């Protein structure tokens, strides 16, 4: 119910699909019909937003290829991430960036070498947040991905020991 309520808010509806369709995808993830790993993240013990990671190689099929043909330009072992802060009142407070940075660092620690995120080019707030989390535009793909700005996590751009806005599991 909480995820449904979040998805019905304007800041979700602008960038995500229809609520029922998205919830169906997440049900497929939970039931093992999709390899994407979904998570509700918390701040101080309170549910605060949604984050997921998925493997490019597992999504090189329809309908995903029609929606994101740029996937074929990346190695199959690449991990994609998606994130949204739950309530609109909590957007633009730095929490999403901190959670994404911690999540990406954890994926690197687990052996994933290439982590990408794919905001809409018009979603300037998200692009700034992702840059703050250590993601950088993939220069070789600029102008080749339609409305998508493909960004890759650069673990070297994240200052070690920087605990400001650091998120933990």
CNS distance restraints for C-alpha pairs under 8 A (distance, minus, plus):
assign (resid   1 and name CA) (resid   5 and name CA) 6.17 0.50 0.50
assign (resid   2 and name CA) (resid   6 and name CA) 6.23 0.50 0.50
assign (resid   3 and name CA) (resid   7 and name CA) 6.13 0.50 0.50
assign (resid   3 and name CA) (resid  50 and name CA) 7.88 0.50 0.50
assign (resid   3 and name CA) (resid  86 and name CA) 7.64 0.50 0.50
assign (resid   4 and name CA) (resid   8 and name CA) 6.33 0.50 0.50
assign (resid   4 and name CA) (resid  19 and name CA) 6.77 0.50 0.50
assign (resid   4 and name CA) (resid  23 and name CA) 7.39 0.50 0.50
assign (resid   5 and name CA) (resid   9 and name CA) 6.88 0.50 0.50
assign (resid   6 and name CA) (resid  12 and name CA) 7.07 0.50 0.50
assign (resid   6 and name CA) (resid  86 and name CA) 5.23 0.50 0.50
assign (resid   6 and name CA) (resid  87 and name CA) 6.04 0.50 0.50
assign (resid   7 and name CA) (resid  12 and name CA) 5.27 0.50 0.50
assign (resid   7 and name CA) (resid  13 and name CA) 6.40 0.50 0.50
assign (resid   7 and name CA) (resid  16 and name CA) 7.87 0.50 0.50
assign (resid   7 and name CA) (resid  19 and name CA) 5.85 0.50 0.50
assign (resid   7 and name CA) (resid  86 and name CA) 7.89 0.50 0.50
assign (resid   8 and name CA) (resid  12 and name CA) 6.73 0.50 0.50
assign (resid   8 and name CA) (resid  13 and name CA) 6.27 0.50 0.50
assign (resid   8 and name CA) (resid  19 and name CA) 6.55 0.50 0.50
assign (resid   9 and name CA) (resid  13 and name CA) 6.22 0.50 0.50
assign (resid   9 and name CA) (resid  87 and name CA) 7.50 0.50 0.50
assign (resid   9 and name CA) (resid  88 and name CA) 7.10 0.50 0.50
assign (resid  10 and name CA) (resid  14 and name CA) 6.05 0.50 0.50
assign (resid  10 and name CA) (resid  88 and name CA) 7.71 0.50 0.50
assign (resid  11 and name CA) (resid  15 and name CA) 7.17 0.50 0.50
assign (resid  11 and name CA) (resid  88 and name CA) 6.22 0.50 0.50
assign (resid  12 and name CA) (resid  16 and name CA) 5.61 0.50 0.50
assign (resid  12 and name CA) (resid  84 and name CA) 7.31 0.50 0.50
assign (resid  13 and name CA) (resid  17 and name CA) 6.60 0.50 0.50
assign (resid  13 and name CA) (resid  18 and name CA) 7.12 0.50 0.50
assign (resid  13 and name CA) (resid  19 and name CA) 7.82 0.50 0.50
assign (resid  15 and name CA) (resid 120 and name CA) 7.79 0.50 0.50
assign (resid  16 and name CA) (resid  22 and name CA) 7.67 0.50 0.50
assign (resid  17 and name CA) (resid  21 and name CA) 6.82 0.50 0.50
assign (resid  17 and name CA) (resid  22 and name CA) 6.16 0.50 0.50
assign (resid  18 and name CA) (resid  22 and name CA) 6.17 0.50 0.50
assign (resid  19 and name CA) (resid  23 and name CA) 6.06 0.50 0.50
assign (resid  20 and name CA) (resid  24 and name CA) 6.09 0.50 0.50
assign (resid  21 and name CA) (resid  25 and name CA) 6.39 0.50 0.50
assign (resid  22 and name CA) (resid  26 and name CA) 6.34 0.50 0.50
assign (resid  23 and name CA) (resid  27 and name CA) 6.10 0.50 0.50
assign (resid  24 and name CA) (resid  28 and name CA) 6.27 0.50 0.50
assign (resid  25 and name CA) (resid  29 and name CA) 6.41 0.50 0.50
assign (resid  25 and name CA) (resid  34 and name CA) 7.86 0.50 0.50
assign (resid  26 and name CA) (resid  30 and name CA) 6.24 0.50 0.50
assign (resid  26 and name CA) (resid  38 and name CA) 6.99 0.50 0.50
assign (resid  27 and name CA) (resid  31 and name CA) 6.05 0.50 0.50
assign (resid  28 and name CA) (resid  32 and name CA) 6.08 0.50 0.50
assign (resid  28 and name CA) (resid  33 and name CA) 4.90 0.50 0.50
assign (resid  28 and name CA) (resid  34 and name CA) 5.51 0.50 0.50
assign (resid  29 and name CA) (resid  33 and name CA) 5.82 0.50 0.50
assign (resid  29 and name CA) (resid  34 and name CA) 4.57 0.50 0.50
assign (resid  29 and name CA) (resid  35 and name CA) 6.16 0.50 0.50
assign (resid  29 and name CA) (resid  36 and name CA) 5.71 0.50 0.50
assign (resid  29 and name CA) (resid  37 and name CA) 6.48 0.50 0.50
assign (resid  29 and name CA) (resid  38 and name CA) 6.97 0.50 0.50
assign (resid  30 and name CA) (resid  34 and name CA) 7.85 0.50 0.50
assign (resid  30 and name CA) (resid  37 and name CA) 7.82 0.50 0.50
assign (resid  30 and name CA) (resid  38 and name CA) 7.53 0.50 0.50
assign (resid  35 and name CA) (resid  54 and name CA) 6.70 0.50 0.50
assign (resid  35 and name CA) (resid  55 and name CA) 7.52 0.50 0.50
assign (resid  35 and name CA) (resid  58 and name CA) 7.20 0.50 0.50
assign (resid  36 and name CA) (resid  52 and name CA) 6.77 0.50 0.50
assign (resid  36 and name CA) (resid  53 and name CA) 5.72 0.50 0.50
assign (resid  36 and name CA) (resid  54 and name CA) 4.37 0.50 0.50
assign (resid  36 and name CA) (resid  55 and name CA) 7.05 0.50 0.50
assign (resid  37 and name CA) (resid  52 and name CA) 5.39 0.50 0.50
assign (resid  37 and name CA) (resid  53 and name CA) 5.39 0.50 0.50
assign (resid  37 and name CA) (resid  54 and name CA) 6.42 0.50 0.50
assign (resid  38 and name CA) (resid  50 and name CA) 7.45 0.50 0.50
assign (resid  38 and name CA) (resid  51 and name CA) 6.12 0.50 0.50
assign (resid  38 and name CA) (resid  52 and name CA) 4.33 0.50 0.50
assign (resid  38 and name CA) (resid  53 and name CA) 6.82 0.50 0.50
assign (resid  39 and name CA) (resid  50 and name CA) 5.80 0.50 0.50
assign (resid  39 and name CA) (resid  51 and name CA) 5.28 0.50 0.50
assign (resid  39 and name CA) (resid  52 and name CA) 5.83 0.50 0.50
assign (resid  40 and name CA) (resid  47 and name CA) 6.53 0.50 0.50
assign (resid  40 and name CA) (resid  48 and name CA) 7.26 0.50 0.50
assign (resid  40 and name CA) (resid  49 and name CA) 5.67 0.50 0.50
assign (resid  40 and name CA) (resid  50 and name CA) 4.56 0.50 0.50
assign (resid  40 and name CA) (resid  51 and name CA) 6.33 0.50 0.50
assign (resid  41 and name CA) (resid  47 and name CA) 5.93 0.50 0.50
assign (resid  41 and name CA) (resid  48 and name CA) 5.80 0.50 0.50
assign (resid  41 and name CA) (resid  49 and name CA) 5.37 0.50 0.50
assign (resid  41 and name CA) (resid  50 and name CA) 5.89 0.50 0.50
assign (resid  41 and name CA) (resid  51 and name CA) 6.90 0.50 0.50
assign (resid  41 and name CA) (resid  99 and name CA) 7.96 0.50 0.50
assign (resid  41 and name CA) (resid 169 and name CA) 7.88 0.50 0.50
assign (resid  42 and name CA) (resid  46 and name CA) 5.01 0.50 0.50
assign (resid  42 and name CA) (resid  47 and name CA) 4.33 0.50 0.50
assign (resid  42 and name CA) (resid  48 and name CA) 4.95 0.50 0.50
assign (resid  42 and name CA) (resid  49 and name CA) 6.94 0.50 0.50
assign (resid  42 and name CA) (resid 169 and name CA) 7.95 0.50 0.50
assign (resid  43 and name CA) (resid  47 and name CA) 6.59 0.50 0.50
assign (resid  43 and name CA) (resid  48 and name CA) 6.02 0.50 0.50
assign (resid  43 and name CA) (resid 167 and name CA) 7.87 0.50 0.50
assign (resid  47 and name CA) (resid  86 and name CA) 7.97 0.50 0.50
assign (resid  48 and name CA) (resid  85 and name CA) 6.25 0.50 0.50
assign (resid  48 and name CA) (resid  86 and name CA) 5.36 0.50 0.50
assign (resid  48 and name CA) (resid  87 and name CA) 7.40 0.50 0.50
assign (resid  49 and name CA) (resid  83 and name CA) 7.53 0.50 0.50
assign (resid  49 and name CA) (resid  84 and name CA) 5.78 0.50 0.50
assign (resid  49 and name CA) (resid  85 and name CA) 4.27 0.50 0.50
assign (resid  49 and name CA) (resid  86 and name CA) 4.09 0.50 0.50
assign (resid  49 and name CA) (resid  87 and name CA) 7.60 0.50 0.50
assign (resid  50 and name CA) (resid  83 and name CA) 5.64 0.50 0.50
assign (resid  50 and name CA) (resid  84 and name CA) 5.42 0.50 0.50
assign (resid  50 and name CA) (resid  85 and name CA) 6.44 0.50 0.50
assign (resid  50 and name CA) (resid  86 and name CA) 6.72 0.50 0.50
assign (resid  51 and name CA) (resid  81 and name CA) 7.19 0.50 0.50
assign (resid  51 and name CA) (resid  82 and name CA) 5.60 0.50 0.50
assign (resid  51 and name CA) (resid  83 and name CA) 4.28 0.50 0.50
assign (resid  51 and name CA) (resid  84 and name CA) 6.58 0.50 0.50
assign (resid  52 and name CA) (resid  81 and name CA) 5.60 0.50 0.50
assign (resid  52 and name CA) (resid  82 and name CA) 5.41 0.50 0.50
assign (resid  52 and name CA) (resid  83 and name CA) 6.61 0.50 0.50
assign (resid  53 and name CA) (resid  79 and name CA) 6.48 0.50 0.50
assign (resid  53 and name CA) (resid  80 and name CA) 5.50 0.50 0.50
assign (resid  53 and name CA) (resid  81 and name CA) 4.37 0.50 0.50
assign (resid  53 and name CA) (resid  82 and name CA) 6.55 0.50 0.50
assign (resid  54 and name CA) (resid  58 and name CA) 7.77 0.50 0.50
assign (resid  54 and name CA) (resid  79 and name CA) 5.57 0.50 0.50
assign (resid  54 and name CA) (resid  80 and name CA) 5.15 0.50 0.50
assign (resid  54 and name CA) (resid  81 and name CA) 6.41 0.50 0.50
assign (resid  55 and name CA) (resid  59 and name CA) 6.75 0.50 0.50
assign (resid  55 and name CA) (resid  76 and name CA) 7.25 0.50 0.50
assign (resid  55 and name CA) (resid  77 and name CA) 6.46 0.50 0.50
assign (resid  55 and name CA) (resid  78 and name CA) 6.04 0.50 0.50
assign (resid  55 and name CA) (resid  79 and name CA) 4.71 0.50 0.50
assign (resid  55 and name CA) (resid  80 and name CA) 6.16 0.50 0.50
assign (resid  56 and name CA) (resid  60 and name CA) 6.59 0.50 0.50
assign (resid  56 and name CA) (resid  71 and name CA) 6.43 0.50 0.50
assign (resid  56 and name CA) (resid  74 and name CA) 7.68 0.50 0.50
assign (resid  56 and name CA) (resid  75 and name CA) 7.57 0.50 0.50
assign (resid  56 and name CA) (resid  76 and name CA) 5.26 0.50 0.50
assign (resid  56 and name CA) (resid  77 and name CA) 6.45 0.50 0.50
assign (resid  56 and name CA) (resid  78 and name CA) 5.55 0.50 0.50
assign (resid  56 and name CA) (resid  79 and name CA) 6.07 0.50 0.50
assign (resid  56 and name CA) (resid  80 and name CA) 6.71 0.50 0.50
assign (resid  57 and name CA) (resid  75 and name CA) 7.69 0.50 0.50
assign (resid  57 and name CA) (resid  76 and name CA) 4.10 0.50 0.50
assign (resid  57 and name CA) (resid  77 and name CA) 6.17 0.50 0.50
assign (resid  57 and name CA) (resid  78 and name CA) 7.47 0.50 0.50
assign (resid  58 and name CA) (resid  76 and name CA) 7.83 0.50 0.50
assign (resid  59 and name CA) (resid  64 and name CA) 6.29 0.50 0.50
assign (resid  59 and name CA) (resid  65 and name CA) 7.48 0.50 0.50
assign (resid  60 and name CA) (resid  64 and name CA) 6.78 0.50 0.50
assign (resid  60 and name CA) (resid  65 and name CA) 5.87 0.50 0.50
assign (resid  60 and name CA) (resid  71 and name CA) 7.13 0.50 0.50
assign (resid  60 and name CA) (resid  72 and name CA) 7.32 0.50 0.50
assign (resid  61 and name CA) (resid  65 and name CA) 5.46 0.50 0.50
assign (resid  62 and name CA) (resid  66 and name CA) 6.37 0.50 0.50
assign (resid  63 and name CA) (resid  67 and name CA) 6.59 0.50 0.50
assign (resid  64 and name CA) (resid  68 and name CA) 5.85 0.50 0.50
assign (resid  64 and name CA) (resid  69 and name CA) 7.69 0.50 0.50
assign (resid  65 and name CA) (resid  69 and name CA) 4.77 0.50 0.50
assign (resid  65 and name CA) (resid  70 and name CA) 7.96 0.50 0.50
assign (resid  65 and name CA) (resid  71 and name CA) 7.17 0.50 0.50
assign (resid  68 and name CA) (resid 145 and name CA) 7.82 0.50 0.50
assign (resid  69 and name CA) (resid 145 and name CA) 7.65 0.50 0.50
assign (resid  70 and name CA) (resid  74 and name CA) 7.41 0.50 0.50
assign (resid  70 and name CA) (resid 144 and name CA) 7.65 0.50 0.50
assign (resid  70 and name CA) (resid 145 and name CA) 5.78 0.50 0.50
assign (resid  74 and name CA) (resid  78 and name CA) 6.71 0.50 0.50
assign (resid  77 and name CA) (resid 112 and name CA) 7.87 0.50 0.50
assign (resid  77 and name CA) (resid 114 and name CA) 7.51 0.50 0.50
assign (resid  78 and name CA) (resid 112 and name CA) 7.51 0.50 0.50
assign (resid  78 and name CA) (resid 113 and name CA) 7.42 0.50 0.50
assign (resid  78 and name CA) (resid 114 and name CA) 5.00 0.50 0.50
assign (resid  78 and name CA) (resid 115 and name CA) 5.86 0.50 0.50
assign (resid  78 and name CA) (resid 116 and name CA) 7.26 0.50 0.50
assign (resid  79 and name CA) (resid 112 and name CA) 7.16 0.50 0.50
assign (resid  79 and name CA) (resid 114 and name CA) 6.23 0.50 0.50
assign (resid  79 and name CA) (resid 115 and name CA) 4.73 0.50 0.50
assign (resid  79 and name CA) (resid 116 and name CA) 6.21 0.50 0.50
assign (resid  80 and name CA) (resid 115 and name CA) 5.73 0.50 0.50
assign (resid  80 and name CA) (resid 116 and name CA) 4.82 0.50 0.50
assign (resid  80 and name CA) (resid 117 and name CA) 5.58 0.50 0.50
assign (resid  80 and name CA) (resid 118 and name CA) 7.85 0.50 0.50
assign (resid  81 and name CA) (resid 115 and name CA) 7.24 0.50 0.50
assign (resid  81 and name CA) (resid 116 and name CA) 6.33 0.50 0.50
assign (resid  81 and name CA) (resid 117 and name CA) 5.31 0.50 0.50
assign (resid  82 and name CA) (resid 117 and name CA) 6.44 0.50 0.50
assign (resid  82 and name CA) (resid 118 and name CA) 7.82 0.50 0.50
assign (resid  83 and name CA) (resid  96 and name CA) 7.47 0.50 0.50
assign (resid  83 and name CA) (resid 100 and name CA) 7.38 0.50 0.50
assign (resid  84 and name CA) (resid  96 and name CA) 7.19 0.50 0.50
assign (resid  85 and name CA) (resid  90 and name CA) 6.85 0.50 0.50
assign (resid  85 and name CA) (resid  91 and name CA) 6.25 0.50 0.50
assign (resid  85 and name CA) (resid  95 and name CA) 7.96 0.50 0.50
assign (resid  85 and name CA) (resid  96 and name CA) 6.16 0.50 0.50
assign (resid  86 and name CA) (resid  90 and name CA) 7.39 0.50 0.50
assign (resid  87 and name CA) (resid  91 and name CA) 7.15 0.50 0.50
assign (resid  91 and name CA) (resid  95 and name CA) 7.89 0.50 0.50
assign (resid  91 and name CA) (resid  96 and name CA) 7.70 0.50 0.50
assign (resid  92 and name CA) (resid  96 and name CA) 7.93 0.50 0.50
assign (resid  92 and name CA) (resid 125 and name CA) 7.62 0.50 0.50
assign (resid  94 and name CA) (resid  98 and name CA) 6.31 0.50 0.50
assign (resid  94 and name CA) (resid 129 and name CA) 7.36 0.50 0.50
assign (resid  94 and name CA) (resid 165 and name CA) 6.92 0.50 0.50
assign (resid  95 and name CA) (resid  99 and name CA) 6.08 0.50 0.50
assign (resid  95 and name CA) (resid 165 and name CA) 6.77 0.50 0.50
assign (resid  95 and name CA) (resid 167 and name CA) 7.87 0.50 0.50
assign (resid  96 and name CA) (resid 100 and name CA) 5.99 0.50 0.50
assign (resid  96 and name CA) (resid 129 and name CA) 7.05 0.50 0.50
assign (resid  97 and name CA) (resid 101 and name CA) 6.01 0.50 0.50
assign (resid  97 and name CA) (resid 129 and name CA) 5.17 0.50 0.50
assign (resid  97 and name CA) (resid 130 and name CA) 6.12 0.50 0.50
assign (resid  97 and name CA) (resid 132 and name CA) 6.09 0.50 0.50
assign (resid  97 and name CA) (resid 133 and name CA) 4.86 0.50 0.50
assign (resid  98 and name CA) (resid 102 and name CA) 6.22 0.50 0.50
assign (resid  98 and name CA) (resid 133 and name CA) 6.34 0.50 0.50
assign (resid  98 and name CA) (resid 165 and name CA) 5.27 0.50 0.50
assign (resid  98 and name CA) (resid 166 and name CA) 5.21 0.50 0.50
assign (resid  98 and name CA) (resid 167 and name CA) 5.47 0.50 0.50
assign (resid  99 and name CA) (resid 103 and name CA) 5.98 0.50 0.50
assign (resid  99 and name CA) (resid 166 and name CA) 7.10 0.50 0.50
assign (resid  99 and name CA) (resid 167 and name CA) 5.05 0.50 0.50
assign (resid  99 and name CA) (resid 168 and name CA) 7.55 0.50 0.50
assign (resid 100 and name CA) (resid 104 and name CA) 5.99 0.50 0.50
assign (resid 100 and name CA) (resid 130 and name CA) 7.57 0.50 0.50
assign (resid 100 and name CA) (resid 133 and name CA) 6.10 0.50 0.50
assign (resid 101 and name CA) (resid 105 and name CA) 6.10 0.50 0.50
assign (resid 101 and name CA) (resid 133 and name CA) 4.53 0.50 0.50
assign (resid 101 and name CA) (resid 134 and name CA) 6.55 0.50 0.50
assign (resid 101 and name CA) (resid 166 and name CA) 7.86 0.50 0.50
assign (resid 101 and name CA) (resid 167 and name CA) 7.91 0.50 0.50
assign (resid 102 and name CA) (resid 106 and name CA) 6.16 0.50 0.50
assign (resid 102 and name CA) (resid 166 and name CA) 6.75 0.50 0.50
assign (resid 102 and name CA) (resid 167 and name CA) 5.73 0.50 0.50
assign (resid 102 and name CA) (resid 168 and name CA) 6.71 0.50 0.50
assign (resid 103 and name CA) (resid 107 and name CA) 6.31 0.50 0.50
assign (resid 104 and name CA) (resid 108 and name CA) 6.27 0.50 0.50
assign (resid 104 and name CA) (resid 115 and name CA) 7.17 0.50 0.50
assign (resid 104 and name CA) (resid 153 and name CA) 7.12 0.50 0.50
assign (resid 105 and name CA) (resid 109 and name CA) 6.23 0.50 0.50
assign (resid 105 and name CA) (resid 155 and name CA) 6.99 0.50 0.50
assign (resid 106 and name CA) (resid 110 and name CA) 6.26 0.50 0.50
assign (resid 107 and name CA) (resid 111 and name CA) 6.61 0.50 0.50
assign (resid 107 and name CA) (resid 112 and name CA) 5.60 0.50 0.50
assign (resid 108 and name CA) (resid 112 and name CA) 4.81 0.50 0.50
assign (resid 108 and name CA) (resid 113 and name CA) 5.96 0.50 0.50
assign (resid 108 and name CA) (resid 155 and name CA) 7.94 0.50 0.50
assign (resid 114 and name CA) (resid 152 and name CA) 7.00 0.50 0.50
assign (resid 114 and name CA) (resid 153 and name CA) 7.15 0.50 0.50
assign (resid 115 and name CA) (resid 152 and name CA) 5.62 0.50 0.50
assign (resid 115 and name CA) (resid 153 and name CA) 5.46 0.50 0.50
assign (resid 116 and name CA) (resid 135 and name CA) 7.67 0.50 0.50
assign (resid 116 and name CA) (resid 150 and name CA) 6.85 0.50 0.50
assign (resid 116 and name CA) (resid 151 and name CA) 5.40 0.50 0.50
assign (resid 116 and name CA) (resid 152 and name CA) 4.28 0.50 0.50
assign (resid 116 and name CA) (resid 153 and name CA) 6.07 0.50 0.50
assign (resid 117 and name CA) (resid 135 and name CA) 7.81 0.50 0.50
assign (resid 117 and name CA) (resid 150 and name CA) 6.13 0.50 0.50
assign (resid 117 and name CA) (resid 151 and name CA) 5.34 0.50 0.50
assign (resid 117 and name CA) (resid 152 and name CA) 6.48 0.50 0.50
assign (resid 118 and name CA) (resid 148 and name CA) 5.84 0.50 0.50
assign (resid 118 and name CA) (resid 149 and name CA) 5.60 0.50 0.50
assign (resid 118 and name CA) (resid 150 and name CA) 4.70 0.50 0.50
assign (resid 118 and name CA) (resid 151 and name CA) 6.20 0.50 0.50
assign (resid 119 and name CA) (resid 123 and name CA) 6.60 0.50 0.50
assign (resid 119 and name CA) (resid 126 and name CA) 6.79 0.50 0.50
assign (resid 119 and name CA) (resid 127 and name CA) 6.65 0.50 0.50
assign (resid 119 and name CA) (resid 148 and name CA) 5.72 0.50 0.50
assign (resid 119 and name CA) (resid 149 and name CA) 5.62 0.50 0.50
assign (resid 119 and name CA) (resid 150 and name CA) 6.98 0.50 0.50
assign (resid 120 and name CA) (resid 147 and name CA) 5.51 0.50 0.50
assign (resid 120 and name CA) (resid 148 and name CA) 4.55 0.50 0.50
assign (resid 120 and name CA) (resid 149 and name CA) 5.97 0.50 0.50
assign (resid 121 and name CA) (resid 127 and name CA) 7.62 0.50 0.50
assign (resid 121 and name CA) (resid 147 and name CA) 5.52 0.50 0.50
assign (resid 121 and name CA) (resid 148 and name CA) 5.41 0.50 0.50
assign (resid 121 and name CA) (resid 149 and name CA) 5.19 0.50 0.50
assign (resid 122 and name CA) (resid 147 and name CA) 7.62 0.50 0.50
assign (resid 123 and name CA) (resid 127 and name CA) 6.37 0.50 0.50
assign (resid 124 and name CA) (resid 128 and name CA) 6.17 0.50 0.50
assign (resid 125 and name CA) (resid 129 and name CA) 6.26 0.50 0.50
assign (resid 126 and name CA) (resid 130 and name CA) 6.05 0.50 0.50
assign (resid 127 and name CA) (resid 131 and name CA) 6.16 0.50 0.50
assign (resid 128 and name CA) (resid 132 and name CA) 6.21 0.50 0.50
assign (resid 129 and name CA) (resid 133 and name CA) 6.33 0.50 0.50
assign (resid 130 and name CA) (resid 134 and name CA) 6.48 0.50 0.50
assign (resid 130 and name CA) (resid 135 and name CA) 5.40 0.50 0.50
assign (resid 130 and name CA) (resid 136 and name CA) 7.85 0.50 0.50
assign (resid 131 and name CA) (resid 135 and name CA) 4.76 0.50 0.50
assign (resid 131 and name CA) (resid 136 and name CA) 5.95 0.50 0.50
assign (resid 133 and name CA) (resid 158 and name CA) 7.51 0.50 0.50
assign (resid 134 and name CA) (resid 153 and name CA) 5.59 0.50 0.50
assign (resid 134 and name CA) (resid 154 and name CA) 5.55 0.50 0.50
assign (resid 134 and name CA) (resid 155 and name CA) 6.64 0.50 0.50
assign (resid 134 and name CA) (resid 157 and name CA) 5.72 0.50 0.50
assign (resid 134 and name CA) (resid 158 and name CA) 5.70 0.50 0.50
assign (resid 135 and name CA) (resid 151 and name CA) 5.64 0.50 0.50
assign (resid 135 and name CA) (resid 152 and name CA) 5.06 0.50 0.50
assign (resid 135 and name CA) (resid 153 and name CA) 4.12 0.50 0.50
assign (resid 135 and name CA) (resid 154 and name CA) 5.74 0.50 0.50
assign (resid 136 and name CA) (resid 151 and name CA) 4.98 0.50 0.50
assign (resid 136 and name CA) (resid 152 and name CA) 5.35 0.50 0.50
assign (resid 136 and name CA) (resid 153 and name CA) 6.36 0.50 0.50
assign (resid 136 and name CA) (resid 154 and name CA) 6.75 0.50 0.50
assign (resid 137 and name CA) (resid 142 and name CA) 7.50 0.50 0.50
assign (resid 137 and name CA) (resid 149 and name CA) 6.75 0.50 0.50
assign (resid 137 and name CA) (resid 150 and name CA) 5.83 0.50 0.50
assign (resid 137 and name CA) (resid 151 and name CA) 4.14 0.50 0.50
assign (resid 137 and name CA) (resid 152 and name CA) 6.34 0.50 0.50
assign (resid 138 and name CA) (resid 142 and name CA) 6.57 0.50 0.50
assign (resid 138 and name CA) (resid 150 and name CA) 5.94 0.50 0.50
assign (resid 138 and name CA) (resid 151 and name CA) 5.37 0.50 0.50
assign (resid 138 and name CA) (resid 152 and name CA) 6.27 0.50 0.50
assign (resid 141 and name CA) (resid 145 and name CA) 6.64 0.50 0.50
assign (resid 141 and name CA) (resid 150 and name CA) 7.22 0.50 0.50
assign (resid 142 and name CA) (resid 149 and name CA) 7.15 0.50 0.50
assign (resid 142 and name CA) (resid 150 and name CA) 7.64 0.50 0.50
assign (resid 145 and name CA) (resid 149 and name CA) 6.86 0.50 0.50
assign (resid 145 and name CA) (resid 150 and name CA) 7.33 0.50 0.50
assign (resid 154 and name CA) (resid 158 and name CA) 7.21 0.50 0.50
assign (resid 158 and name CA) (resid 162 and name CA) 7.84 0.50 0.50
assign (resid 162 and name CA) (resid 166 and name CA) 7.60 0.50 0.50
